[in-house]
């Protein structure tokens, strides 16, 4: 059945539209009409002046609802994580597995296959962040589990490419060869450089080999300096890279965020990620990762030594932060959490409210509180 949302300010991914109605069904977006010309067969849903925008897309979600994907790499774990993120306005996400043992990686891939086949609402694919990273930039990743990519690791990934939805891999040049990157990219993976101390020239060599993304800009990567631009310089100066940014107010200073946004060469874009952990949507004050305790205090998640360990935030809060902290127009803040991540992973049917696009969208109050979320034309969350 066709439905129409009327009485909203519609952000279609490009512009804010007034006096229009969005017509949709489970098959996708049909059209945006003048509110006076809604087809008679539509069920009309009043929006009461709210903002209607594309659903948020989070490409780095470690957990939610009390579960960390590493601790629950199965179908039920993915259901719980996706459901928790939907309640914060995310309509498509990549549950993220942090560096772990080979058997956990394989279990995660099998869970991803099952989730893809089951059509779990919100599930878009998997982000495998490690274990092939740099010890020098390990962050919270367990150094005992970081290792080079072996032939059997690469073979396993290639054999399973496309079977679990979008596949995003965070790797470091220190532990993965350019030939392996080329093979993985050819197989259909999005290869992202992260947790690396690579020099700028090395990062660009890996971009030419097939890497198209960088993981959580500034964090766990070689910094920009005037004689060695590092990974940060490569990402900002090379339009072939897109990159995630954790805008929780702790991972990156607002001054650095503003400089990065002004400096980024296109067509690659900076998009928002939450890097959310298991505490999202809960009152939990601590949890376990690879046998180590992560503590929650004052909006931060850290190991006992103070090392940041993911983020205590959600993607909608990051949208508010870049709008308020950086003074970005609302339209650009929303694009950073919908259109730009969709483009980064080639999800062409998401991130815009255009005819033929997926009917994934959110209704927001004027102060950006979530009122409702829709996936495939069905309401999956309501604050009422």
C-alpha positions in Angstrom: 0.0 0.0 0.0 1.2 3.5 -0.8 1.7 5.9 2.0 2.4 9.7 2.1 4.1 11.7 4.8 2.7 15.2 4.7 3.5 18.3 6.8 7.2 17.8 7.1 10.2 19.8 6.0 11.7 17.3 3.6 15.5 17.0 3.2 15.9 14.9 0.1 19.7 14.6 0.4 20.3 17.8 -1.4 17.8 20.5 -0.4 15.2 21.2 2.3 11.8 21.3 0.7 8.7 23.0 2.1 5.1 22.2 1.3 5.8 18.8 -0.1 4.8 15.2 0.7 6.9 12.0 0.4 5.0 9.1 -1.3 6.5 5.6 -0.7 5.8 1.9 -0.3 7.8 -1.1 0.8 9.3 -1.1 -2.8 10.9 2.3 -2.2 10.4 6.0 -2.7 7.9 6.8 -5.4 7.9 10.6 -5.6 7.9 13.9 -3.7 4.7 15.7 -4.6 3.2 19.0 -3.8 1.2 18.5 -0.6 -1.9 19.5 -2.5 -1.5 16.7 -5.1 -1.1 13.6 -3.0 -2.6 10.6 -4.9 -6.0 9.6 -3.5 -4.9 6.0 -2.9 -2.3 7.0 -0.3 -2.6 6.6 3.4 -1.6 10.0 4.8 0.8 10.2 7.8 0.9 13.6 9.3 4.4 14.8 10.3 3.4 17.9 12.3 6.3 20.1 11.1 9.1 17.7 11.7 12.1 17.2 9.5 12.0 14.2 7.2 15.5 13.1 6.2 17.3 10.0 4.8 18.0 7.3 7.4 21.4 7.5 9.0 24.1 5.1 7.9 26.8 4.1 10.3 29.8 2.2 8.9 31.5 1.6 12.3 29.3 0.1 15.0 31.0 -2.2 17.5 27.9 -3.0 19.5 24.8 -1.9 21.2 22.0 -3.0 23.5 24.4 -4.4 25.9 26.3 -6.6 23.4 29.7 -6.2 21.8 29.9 -8.0 18.4 33.2 -9.6 19.4 31.5 -11.1 22.4 28.4 -12.3 20.5 29.4 -13.0 16.9 26.2 -14.7 16.0 22.8 -14.0 14.4 21.1 -13.0 17.7 24.0 -10.7 18.5 23.5 -8.9 15.1 19.8 -8.7 15.7 20.4 -7.0 19.1 23.0 -4.6 17.8 20.9 -3.5 14.8 17.8 -3.1 16.9 19.7 -0.8 19.4 21.1 1.4 16.6 17.7 1.7 14.9 16.5 3.4 18.1 19.0 6.2 17.5 18.0 6.9 13.9 20.4 4.5 12.1 18.6 2.6 9.3 21.7 0.9 7.8 24.8 -0.1 9.6 28.0 -2.2 9.4 28.4 -4.1 12.7 32.1 -4.0 13.3 34.4 -6.8 14.6 37.5 -5.5 16.3 40.8 -7.5 16.2 40.2 -11.0 17.4 41.1 -14.7 16.9 40.7 -16.3 13.5 37.8 -18.5 14.8 35.9 -15.4 15.9 36.4 -13.7 12.5 35.0 -16.8 10.8 32.0 -16.9 13.2 31.3 -13.2 12.5 31.3 -13.9 8.7 28.9 -16.8 9.2 26.7 -14.6 11.3 26.8 -11.9 8.6 25.7 -14.4 6.0 22.7 -15.5 8.1 21.8 -11.8 8.8 22.0 -11.0 5.1 19.8 -13.9 4.2 17.3 -13.2 7.0 17.0 -9.5 6.0 17.5 -8.2 9.5 16.3 -4.6 9.5 19.2 -2.2 9.4 21.9 -4.8 8.6 24.0 -3.6 5.6 27.1 -5.8 5.9 30.2 -6.2 8.1 33.2 -4.1 9.0 36.2 -6.2 9.9 38.6 -3.8 11.7 41.7 -5.9 12.1 43.5 -8.1 13.0 46.0 -7.0 10.3 46.9 -3.7 11.8 50.0 -1.9 13.0 51.3 -2.5 16.6 52.6 1.1 16.6 49.1 2.4 16.2 47.1 -0.4 17.9 44.9 1.9 20.0 42.6 -0.4 22.1 43.2 -3.4 19.9 44.9 -6.3 21.7 48.5 -6.5 20.5 48.6 -10.2 21.1 46.0 -10.7 18.4 47.5 -8.3 15.8 49.2 -10.2 13.0 50.1 -10.2 9.3 47.6 -11.2 6.7 48.5 -14.7 5.6 47.5 -16.3 2.3 44.7 -18.3 4.0 43.3 -15.2 5.5 43.1 -13.5 2.1 41.7 -16.7 0.5 39.0 -16.9 3.1 37.9 -13.3 2.6 37.9 -13.6 -1.2 35.9 -16.9 -1.0 33.2 -15.1 1.1 33.1 -11.8 -0.7 29.5 -10.6 -1.3 28.0 -13.3 0.8 27.3 -11.1 3.9 26.4 -7.8 2.2 28.8 -4.9 2.1 32.3 -5.9 3.2 34.5 -3.2 4.7 38.0 -4.1 5.8 40.3 -1.9 7.9 43.9 -2.9 7.4 47.4 -1.4 7.8 50.1 -1.5 5.2 52.5 -2.8 7.8 50.7 -6.1 7.8 49.0 -6.4 4.4 50.7 -6.3 1.0 49.6 -4.1 -1.9 49.0 -7.3 -3.9 46.6 -8.5 -1.2 44.8 -5.2 -1.2 44.4 -5.3 -5.0 43.0 -8.8 -4.8 40.5 -7.9 -2.0 39.4 -4.8 -3.8 38.9 -6.7 -7.0 36.8 -9.2 -5.1 34.4 -6.4 -4.1 35.7 -5.3 -0.6 36.0 -1.7 0.5 39.5 -1.5 1.8 40.2 1.1 4.4 43.6 2.1 5.8 43.6 2.5 9.6 45.6 1.8 12.8 48.7 2.5 10.8 51.9 4.5 11.1 52.3 4.6 7.3 54.0 7.5 5.6 52.0 9.6 3.1 53.7 8.1 0.1 53.0 4.6 1.3 49.3 5.4 2.0 49.0 6.7 -1.6 50.7 3.6 -3.0 48.0 1.6 -1.2 45.3 3.9 -2.6 46.6 3.1 -6.1 46.5 -0.6 -5.2 42.8 -0.4 -4.3 42.2 1.2 -0.9 39.5 3.9 -1.0 38.9 4.7 2.6 40.5 5.6 5.9 39.2 4.6 9.3 38.4 7.2 12.0 40.5 10.2 10.7 43.2 11.4 13.1 42.8 8.5 15.5 45.4 5.6 15.4 47.2 7.0 12.3 50.4 8.8 11.5 49.8 12.6 11.9 50.2 15.5 9.5 53.5 17.4 9.8 55.2 19.8 7.5 57.9 17.4 6.2 56.0 14.1 6.5 52.3 14.5 5.9 51.6 11.0 7.2 48.3 9.2 6.8 46.3 12.2 7.8 48.0 14.2 5.0 47.4 11.5 2.5 43.7 11.3 3.4 43.1 15.0 3.2 45.2 15.7 0.2 44.1 12.7 -2.0 40.5 12.9 -3.3 40.6 9.1 -3.9 40.1 8.6 -0.1 36.9 9.0 1.8 37.2 8.7 5.6 35.2 8.3 8.8 35.2 10.8 11.6 34.2 10.2 15.2 32.5 13.5 16.3 31.8 12.7 19.9 33.8 15.7 21.2 36.6 13.4 22.6 38.3 11.6 19.7 38.9 14.8 17.7 39.0 18.4 18.8 36.5 20.7 17.1 39.3 22.9 15.6 40.9 19.8 14.0 37.5 18.7 12.6 36.9 22.1 11.1 40.3 22.2 9.5 39.9 18.7 8.1 36.5 19.5 6.5 37.9 22.7 4.9 41.0 20.9 3.7 39.6 17.6 2.3 40.1 17.1 -1.4 37.3 15.6 -3.3 35.5 13.7 -4.6 36.1 11.6 -1.5 34.2 12.9 1.5 34.5 12.9 5.3 31.5 11.1 6.8 30.5 10.5 10.4 30.8 7.3 12.3 29.8 6.6 15.9 32.3 3.8 16.8 29.6 2.9 19.2 30.3 0.1 21.7 27.9 -2.2 23.6 26.8 0.4 26.1 24.6 2.2 23.5 21.0 2.2 24.8 22.0 0.9 28.2 23.1 2.0 31.7 26.1 -0.3 31.7 29.2 1.2 33.3 31.8 -1.3 32.0 32.2 -4.3 29.6 34.8 -6.8 28.5 36.8 -6.7 25.2 39.4 -9.5 24.6 39.5 -10.2 28.3 40.1 -6.5 29.3 37.7 -4.2 31.0 36.5 -1.1 29.3 35.2 1.6 31.7 32.5 4.2 31.0 32.8 7.6 32.6 31.8 11.2 31.7 31.0 10.3 28.1 34.2 8.4 27.5 35.1 4.7 27.1 38.6 3.8 28.1 40.9 1.0 29.1 42.4 1.2 32.6 45.3 3.1 31.3 43.1 5.8 29.8 43.3 4.7 26.1 40.1 5.5 24.3 38.2 2.3 23.5 35.4 3.2 21.1 32.8 5.8 21.7 29.9 6.4 24.1 27.7 8.1 21.5 25.4 7.5 18.6 25.3 8.8 15.1 22.5 11.3 15.6 24.4 12.9 18.4 27.4 13.2 16.1 25.2 15.0 13.6 24.1 17.4 16.3 27.7 17.9 17.3 29.0 18.9 13.9 26.1 21.2 13.5 26.5 22.9 16.9 30.3 22.7 17.4 31.3 23.5 13.9 28.4 25.6 12.8 27.7 23.4 9.8 24.4 23.8 7.9 21.9 21.2 9.0 21.8 19.8 5.4 25.6 19.2 5.4 25.5 17.6 8.9 22.8 15.2 7.7 24.7 14.4 4.5 27.7 13.5 6.5 25.6 10.7 8.2 23.6 9.5 5.2 24.6 10.4 1.7 28.4 10.5 2.2 28.7 7.0 3.9 26.3 5.6 1.3 28.5 6.9 -1.5 31.7 5.6 0.3 30.5 2.0 0.2 28.5 2.2 -3.1 25.1 1.9 -1.5 23.4 3.8 -4.4 19.8 3.2 -3.2 20.4 4.8 0.2 21.3 8.3 1.5 18.7 10.2 -0.7 15.0 10.5 -0.8 14.6 10.2 -4.6 12.3 8.1 -6.8 13.7 4.5 -6.8 15.7 4.9 -3.6 15.0 2.7 -0.6 12.3 4.0 1.7 14.7 4.3 4.6 14.2 7.6 6.5 13.8 9.3 9.8 11.5 11.9 11.3 13.3 14.5 13.5 12.1 17.3 15.7 13.5 20.8 15.0 16.1 20.2 17.7 17.0 16.8 16.1 15.3 14.5 18.6 14.3 11.2 16.9 10.5 10.9 16.4 10.4 7.9 14.1 12.5 5.6 11.9 11.4 3.8 8.8 13.1 0.9 7.0 11.8 -0.4 3.6 8.7 1.7 4.1 7.8 0.2 7.5 8.0 2.1 10.8 10.5 0.4 13.0 10.7 2.9 15.8 8.5 5.5 17.2 9.1 7.8 20.1 5.3 8.3 20.7 
